[in-house]
Amino acid sequence: MWEYTDKVMEHFWKPRNVGEIADPDGVGEVGSIACGDVLRLTFKVDENKRITEAKFKTFGCASAIAAASALTEMLKGLTVEEAEKITNQDIAASLGGLPPQKMHCSVLGEQVLEKAIAYYRGQPGETEAEEIICECFGVTDQEILKAVSENGLDALEDVTNYTKAGGGCGSCHGKIQRILGWVRAEARKPRGQKLVQIGKFPAVAEGLDVKGDTCQGAG
């Protein structure tokens, strides 16, 4: 059984800001019922670009509910620019920490916030360059790269804990390991040679043969 902090249990038993805002300024949704986690976030912004209200709906475990509840509380009163600096580590810290196997719930919170802010700004969603690495949970190469880079992940188990990738049939494990190896190689390069934008890793997809090596479904 997972060891949860009192803060996690408080947000689970008495979640804040459950529901959906009518005519929201920001809307984001990530996950899927098939994958076991869905999170929807809506928020309202005033004339000073400050978030005045935030609400969530989720289909998920205690950690998913607690992380979403905590996120909506964190957002209130922040400008959009301040809100976009919130990371999954911030969400987990606000709860006094999460079990390693449940860190993907905080990552889900960061992802849904990014989508809601993109909606607010009228920006496009996922790009065609993104490739599905884990078919079982619908996790893309860019989502894995972001989680690895932001959280210093170094093992397959860590990637699974933070993104769920690799937690199904297992046929994507090789691709995840190659992504980890690629990130390690990039980290060893002199600073001037490193790629600085997570959103642009064409070499990763090319080296992984993603289309020819995909998961066939949950095992």
MIGU-772222 format. One record per residue: z, x, y of N, C-alpha, C in turn; residue in three letters. Coordinates in steps of 0.05 Angstrom, whole numbers, plus 5000, padded with zeros to 4 digits. Atoms other than C-alpha are relative to their C-alpha. Example, Ala and Ser with C-alpha at 12.3 -4.5 7.8 and 13.67 -1.06 7.14 Angstrom:
BEGIN
500050184976515652464910500050185024Ala;499949844976514352734979501449855022Ser;
% end
This chain:
BEGIN
500050174976500050005000500050185025Met;500249844975498350255070502749995015Trp;497749984983503950485116499149945029Glu;500850074973503050125183502350035019Tyr;498049984979506750245248500949735009Thr;499050254989510849705281498049885019Asp;502050104980505549665335497649874986Lys;502250135015500049525285500849734990Val;499150265010504148975253500449805022Met;499750184977505748685321497449875008Glu;502650104992498448625339498749844978His;501150165022496748365270501349724999Phe;498750265001501947815269499749835025Trp;500350154975501147635342497750135016Lys;502349884986494147855363499649885027Pro;500650084972492447825437497149945003Arg;502750054991486247535467498049934979Asn;501850095021483247205406498149785011Val;501950204991476946805420497550125012Gly;502549914987470546855460499949895028Glu;500250084972469446835535497449845005Ile;502450154992464646305561498650155022Ala;501749864980458946615601501150285005Asp;499049734996461247335590498150195014Pro;501749804988458747935628499250224979Asp;500549805022459248395567500449874973Gly;499950115027457848215495499250224980Val;500749815020457948665434500949904972Gly;499350075027458048555359499150224981Glu;500649795020458349065302501049914973Val;499250065027459049045227498549774988Gly;501250235014457148505178502049894980Ser;498350125020460448015131499750144973Ile;500549875025457148365073501550264997Ala;498649745000460449025093503049965001Cys;497150054999467248695100501350015027Gly;498949984973468248805174498049905021Asp;501650094977465448435234501849985024Val;498550024976467848505305498249935024Leu;501450094977465448135367501850025024Arg;498549964976467748315437498549885024Leu;501250104975466547945503501950075022Thr;498349954977469048115572498749895026Phe;500850084974468647885644500650225020Lys;499749794979467848335705500149865027Val;499950114974469748185777498050145019Asp;501949884981466048375841500450305004Glu;499449714998469349065839499450154974Asn;500749885026466649195769502450064983Lys;497649975017473649135739500049784979Arg;499850195022474648795673502549835004Ile;497750184995478948185685500949864975Thr;499450145024478747885616498450114977Glu;501449915024476948105546501149854975Ala;499250155024477047725480498450104976Lys;501349915025475247865408500149794978Phe;499950145025473547545343499450204978Lys;500449805021473847925277500349874973Thr;499650055028473047865203500750274988Phe;499249745010477048425174503050014992Gly;497249965010483748715151502050015023Cys;497949994980490348795188499450215021Ala;500649794981488049445219497749925019Ser;502350094984481549135244501049805022Ala;498950194981485348565277501750145021Ile;498349864982490549025307498450185020Ala;501649834983485349515334498549845021Ala;501550174981481248965366501949885021Ala;498050114981487448645397500950215020Ser;499249784982489749315425497850075020Ala;502249944982482849455453499849815023Leu;500350204978482548805492502250045021Thr;497849954981489348965523499450255017Glu;500649764986487049665541497949965022Met;502350044982480849405576500849865027Leu;499450154976484248945626500850175023Lys;499449854976484249215696498450265004Gly;501749764998479549795681497349945012Leu;502850034993472949905714498350054975Thr;501849965023466949915668499850304994Val;500249715003466450665680502450124986Glu;497649915013473650765659500149904971Glu;500050115027472850315599498350154980Ala;501949865018466950705571501150274991Glu;498849755008471451315565501949964977Lys;498150055022475850975513498750084973Ile;501049905026475051305445501549864977Thr;498650115023477051095375502850134997Asn;497449875001482651605380502049875019Gln;498350144980485351255442501049734988Asp;499250265012485350585404502150054979Ile;498049945021488950885345502750095011Ala;497649904987493951235390501649775012Ala;498650234987495550585426501649844979Ser;498650145022497750315358502050174986Leu;498149815013502050915341498850134976Gly;501449885023496751145292499149804980Gly;501050175022492950855234499950174974Leu;500349855025492751055160497250135000Pro;502649875001487051555149497849824989Pro;502050175013483451055105499249765017Gln;500550234982483550545162498950085027Lys;500949914974480950975219497349875007Met;502650134993474150625213500449755017His;499550234983477450025246500150075029Cys;500049914973478650425309497250085009Ser;502849924993471450695306498449745005Val;501350254995469049975301500649905028Leu;499350084973472749835366498550155021Gly;501649844981469350405402497149924999Glu;502850075002462650195376499449735013Gln;500550274988463349465397500350015030Val;499749974971465649685466497550125012Leu;502549884990459450125474497849795001Glu;502150215000455049535455500449805023Lys;499450194979458549065503499450115027Ala;500749874975457849555560497050035004Ile;502949994998450549665544498849735007Ala;500950274993449548915546500449945029Tyr;499350044972453048885613498050145019Tyr;501949844984448349425640497149934995Arg;502850075006442149105610498550224986Gly;501249785015440949705566499249914972Gln;500950075027437249675499502250074980Pro;498149945022441149685434499150244985Gly;500749775017439750145375497150085004Glu;502749904997433750585380498650024973Thr;501549985025428250625328500550274986Glu;499549745012430251355317502350004980Ala;497750015018436551145281499249924972Glu;500650065028436251145206502549924985Glu;497850085016440750795157500550214979Ile;499349805020444351325116501449864976Ile;498550155020449150865078499149714999Cys;501050275002445650235056502249804993Glu;497950185008451949945026501549885024Cys;498450094976455449905094498350015026Phe;501850004976449449965141500750205021Gly;499249794981451850615173497650185006Val;502349844992446651005212500750305003Thr;499649714995445651755221501550055026Asp;498849954974447651705294502949925000Gln;497150085001454151335278501650214985Glu;498649795014456051875228500250255018Ile;500049774983454152435276502149975022Leu;498150054978458252125332502950024990Lys;497350005011464352025288500850294992Ala;499549725008463852745261500650175025Val;499849844976462953045330502549945016Ser;497750084983468352645366502750044987Glu;497449995014473652695312500450254984Asn;499749755014472353385283500149974970Gly;500050055029470853115213498650224986Leu;501149775014469453635161499649954970Asp;500250065028469453285094498849724995Ala;501250265006465852705060502149785001Leu;497850205000472552335051500649925028Glu;499450064972473752385126497949815011Asp;502250174990466952085141500349724990Val;499650275011468351505094502349865013Thr;497750124987475151385125499349905028Asn;500550074972472251365195497649815004Tyr;502450164996465651005183499449814976Thr;500550145025465850715112497650114985Lys;502449895013459451105097500950164975Ala;499449865025459551345025502149864983Gly;497950145014464750835004499149804980Gly;501150195018460050414962499050134974Gly;501149905025455250634908500050304998Cys;499849715001455651364927497450155002Gly;502549865000448251524928499350135026Ser;500549874974448551725001501850245005Cys;498249774996453852264990498550265007His;501549764995448652814989499050015029Gly;501050014972445752595056502350045019Lys;497749964982452652565087500950295000Ile;499349715002454253265062498050175015Gln;502049854985447753515092500449975030Arg;499450044971449553205159502450175008Ile;497749834994456353545156499250305002Leu;500949725000452954205139498450075025Gly;501749964976448054115197501850035024Trp;498249994977453753985246501550265000Val;498749745001457454605222498250225009Arg;501949804992451255015231499550005030Ala;500350034971450354745302502450125014Glu;497649904987457554915318500250305000Ala;500049715001456455635298498050135019Arg;502049894982450655725346501350075027Lys;499149944972451656065414499849755017Pro;499950254984453355535466497349925011Arg;502650074987446555575500498049894981Gly;501950095019443055415435500749734988Gln;499250255012446954785416498749775012Lys;500950254989444254095423502449865013Leu;497850124985448453725474500049705000Val;500150295001446253005464500149904972Gln;499850115027448652645403497749824993Ile;502150195005443152145411497350124992Gly;502549875006437752665398500350214978Lys;499949825022437852975329497649964982Phe;502450045017430652935303500150174975Pro;500049825023431853525257501749894977Ala;498350105021437253145219498449814982Val;501550195016432852565197497850134985Ala;502249865013427153035181500950154976Glu;499049835021431453475138501349844977Gly;498650155020434752905100498249844982Leu;501850175015428652545073501349724996Asp;498550255001432351905090498549784986Val;501450235011426951415071499650034970Lys;500449975029426151725002502550014984Gly;497449975014433551744986502049815011Asp;498350204989436951095002501749874979Thr;498350145018442750714971498649754990Cys;501350245011440650144926501949765000Gln;498250234998446649704941502750084990Gly;497349945008454049674927500350024970Ala;499649965028456449924862502749874991Gly;
% end
